[in-house]
Amino acid sequence: MTLDVVNSSNEKVGAIDMSDEVFGGRVNTTLIWESVVAANAGSRRGTHATKNRALVSGSGKKPWRQKGTGRARVGEIRNPLWRKGGTVFGPQPRSYAYALPRKVERGALRAALAQKLKDGQVLVVDSLGVSEVKTKLLAATLKRLGVEGKAVLIDLAADEKLIRSARNIAGVKVATSGRVTAREVTDAARGVATRDALAQLQDRLS
């Protein structure tokens, strides 16, 4: 598979060969699903909390004596059986993150990129750098490249100017070739990667 390399003006300046051994064959959608679910779980805030009988406000005094009144025995007004009492086994703050095996994460990213390549939704550019921090300039560049809607920009290293220029463009994310995930690739309608970043990804996923 050979992809054209274009510049910021959408003019062809070269080509890059993609290995069929890495991105060819059947796309394993199960690995993509597992990676996306794990990423979604890790992004959950998990700040839910309920008050148990130790945390709910109220006196700890026994309302009435244990025997002789004819009423049911009770130890305090904060017990879970009473209105405004504590909650039993309610949700508490926790992390939903869990780690997937490296081979699963690598296979999911390989499958996500392979699907984008088969659909012709990957654009290879010679450079993604911007001269100054200006959203308008980056938006104009993406428009010349024909990139609309959700997109993930993959570069070899983090460029602060690029990140700050893209943060106000809805649906556009910036990722490095070493940190990009299968969820970011799958969620984007188009993938824009530099020649060096795509070559590094191919070496890492082979």
Residue pairs with C-beta under 8 A, 6 or more apart in sequence:
1 17
1 18
1 19
1 20
1 23
1 24
1 117
2 15
2 16
2 17
2 18
3 15
3 16
3 18
3 117
3 122
3 124
3 198
4 12
4 14
4 15
4 124
5 12
5 13
5 14
5 15
5 16
5 124
5 125
5 126
5 195
6 12
6 13
6 123
6 124
6 125
6 126
6 145
7 13
7 125
7 126
7 127
8 125
8 127
8 141
8 144
8 145
9 144
10 144
10 145
10 146
13 126
14 126
14 195
16 124
16 195
16 198
16 199
18 117
18 198
18 202
19 202
19 206
21 206
22 110
22 114
22 202
22 205
22 206
23 110
23 113
23 114
23 117
23 202
24 114
25 114
27 111
27 114
27 115
27 118
28 107
28 108
28 111
29 111
31 104
31 107
31 108
31 111
31 182
32 108
32 111
32 112
32 115
32 182
32 186
34 100
34 104
34 108
35 100
35 104
35 105
35 108
35 109
35 112
35 181
35 182
35 183
36 108
36 182
36 183
36 186
38 98
38 99
38 100
39 181
39 182
39 183
40 183
41 96
41 97
41 98
42 96
42 97
42 98
44 96
46 93
46 94
46 95
46 96
47 93
48 91
48 92
48 93
49 90
49 91
49 92
49 93
50 87
50 90
50 91
50 92
51 86
51 87
51 90
52 86
52 87
52 88
52 90
53 76
53 78
53 79
53 80
53 85
53 86
54 86
55 86
56 78
56 84
56 85
56 86
57 78
58 76
58 77
58 78
58 84
58 85
59 76
59 77
59 78
60 76
60 78
61 76
62 74
62 75
62 76
63 74
63 76
63 77
64 71
64 74
66 73
67 73
74 81
74 82
77 85
78 85
78 86
79 85
79 86
80 86
80 87
80 88
105 181
105 182
106 204
106 205
108 182
109 180
109 181
109 182
109 185
109 201
109 205
110 205
111 182
112 182
112 185
112 186
113 122
113 185
113 191
113 201
113 205
115 186
116 122
116 185
116 191
121 189
121 190
121 191
122 190
122 191
122 192
122 193
122 198
123 145
123 146
123 147
123 190
123 191
123 192
123 193
124 193
124 194
124 195
124 198
125 145
125 192
125 193
125 194
125 195
126 194
126 195
127 194
128 153
128 155
128 159
128 162
128 192
128 194
129 159
129 161
129 162
130 137
130 138
130 141
130 159
130 161
130 162
130 165
131 137
131 161
132 161
133 161
133 164
133 165
134 165
135 165
135 166
135 168
135 169
137 165
138 162
138 165
138 166
138 169
139 169
142 148
142 151
142 169
142 172
142 192
145 192
147 190
147 192
148 189
148 190
149 171
149 189
149 190
150 171
150 172
150 187
150 188
150 189
150 190
151 171
151 172
151 173
151 188
151 189
151 190
151 191
151 192
152 172
152 173
152 174
152 175
152 180
152 184
152 185
152 187
152 188
152 190
152 191
152 192
153 162
153 166
153 172
153 173
153 174
153 175
153 192
153 193
154 175
154 176
154 177
154 180
154 191
154 192
154 193
154 194
154 197
154 198
154 201
155 162
155 174
155 175
155 176
155 177
155 193
155 194
155 197
156 176
156 177
156 194
156 196
156 197
156 200
157 176
158 174
158 176
159 174
162 174
163 174
166 172
166 173
166 174
171 188
173 184
173 188
175 181
175 184
176 197
177 193
177 196
177 197
177 198
177 200
177 201
177 204
178 200
178 204
180 201
185 191
193 201
